[in-house]
């Protein structure tokens, strides 16, 4: 299922976007506590795509979503965004602070700096910027993928997967 939203669409790639891979561009709005986002991640990481991740924490359904987004941005300041992202998506059953700290240690993230950064205004503004851009783009659920300017809410279907291979 896909829909053309009557919104501005996803903003184009920015210099500070979290980007990895090569191939067709997919802009993803996701929530790090969302089980559907974790399932989509399993599909997306195996596709030959240029993937931009943007935060869209849905705190009404996932109470730790914003905390996790802040944590991922704090990890990004140490060059470890994708590593923490993948770790969180691969094991959503352990998302409380003691588990975050253990993940940081495993990933070589300086814990004191991480704790300071995840509570900083800079990190909060980054998460809020992503969220607002999603709202302007018409995102209403996670995950929502933008491919060729078209919003595709929910899990990627077989048609999209085949198209991106």
N, C-alpha and C positions, 0 to 999 in steps of 0.2 A: 504494500500500500504506500502511496506517496501522495503528496498534496502540494499544490502551489498555494502558498499563504499570501494573504493580502498585506504583507509586511515588507520591510526593507530587505529581507533576506539576510543571510549570514554576512557579516563584514568580511572583506577580503583579508588574506593573510597579513599579519602584522609582524614586525621584526622580532618581537618578544613572544610570539605564539609558541606553544609546545608542539613541535613538528618533528616527525620522523618518517623515514621511508622515501621511496621514489615511486612515481606512477601517477595515476589520476588523483586529483585532490579530493579528499573527504574531510569536511569540517564536522566534528563531532561535539555535541553538547551532551554531557553526561554527569552523573552523580556517582561518586566513589563508593557509596553505600548501596546503590541500586543493583539488585540481583539481575535485572534485565541488561543493565550496562555491563556487568561482568560477563554475561553470556555473549553479548555483542563483541566485547573485547576479545574473546576467544576466536571469533570469526575474523575480526578486523586485523588482528596481529599476524594472521597467516596470508593476508592478501597483499599483492604488490601495489600498495597505494602510498600516496603522500598524505599522512594523517595529522590533522590539527586537533588537539584536545582543548576544549573549553569547559570550564566549570559551570554546572547548572544544578546546584544543590537543592533538592526538594525536601526541605526540613520538615514539612508537614507529614511526610511519609517516612523519612529517614533522619532521625534526630541527630546523628553524628555526621551527616553529609557536609555541613559547613566546616566543622572541625577538621574533617579529613581533607577538604579542599585547601584549608589553610595549611595543614601539614604538608600537603603535596607542594604547595608554593614555597614553603620554608625549605623543603628538600631541593626545590629548583634553584634556590639561591646558592646551593652548594653543588649544583650541577648534577643532581640526582632525581629530577622530576620523574622521568620514565621508569626508573628503577623502583621508586616508591609507588608510583601508579600501578605498575604491574604486580608488585607485592600485595597491595591492597585489593586489587581486582581478583587475584588468585586465591585469596583467603579472606573472605568477608566475614568469617565467623569470629575473627579476633581483631576488633577495631578500637578497643579501649586504649587509653594512654599507655599502660604498661606494655601492651603489644606494639604500640607505635614506637616506644623507646627501644624495644628489642629489635624491631625492624631497622631502626636508625643505626644501631650498633652493628648489625649484620651488614648493612650497606655502606658502612664507613662514614656515616654522617655525624658531624660534631654535634652532640646532643645539647650542650649548653647553647650553642648558636641556634640550633633548630628551635629550642624552646623560646628563645628570645624572638626569633624571626616569625614564628607562627602566631605570635601575639602582636606583631607590629602593624602599624597603619598601612605601610606599603603593601604587605601581603593581603590585608583585608581589602584594600582598594583594588588589587588585582582580581581577586575572586569576585568582588562586586561588579567590576567592569565586564568580566566574562558573563556573569548572570544577566546584567542589563542588556548586553548585546544579544543574548538569547531571547530575552523578552521582546526586544525590538524586532528580532527576526521571526517572531511568532512561535517560538518553542513553547510547547505546553506539556510535554512529557519527555522522559528520558528512557533510552537514548533517542536523540534526534540527530540524524545525519543529513548534511547538505552535500549533494552531488550535483554538479552543474547548476547550482543555484536553486535546486529543487529540494524541499524539505521531505525527508523520509522518516517519520516518527516510528518508534518501536524497533524491534529486532530487524536486522537486515534480512530481507527475503531472498529466496533462491534467484529471482530475476536480477536483483542488484549484485549479489555475490558473483553470478555468472558474468555480468557486465564488467565487474571490476577485476576479474582474473586475468 
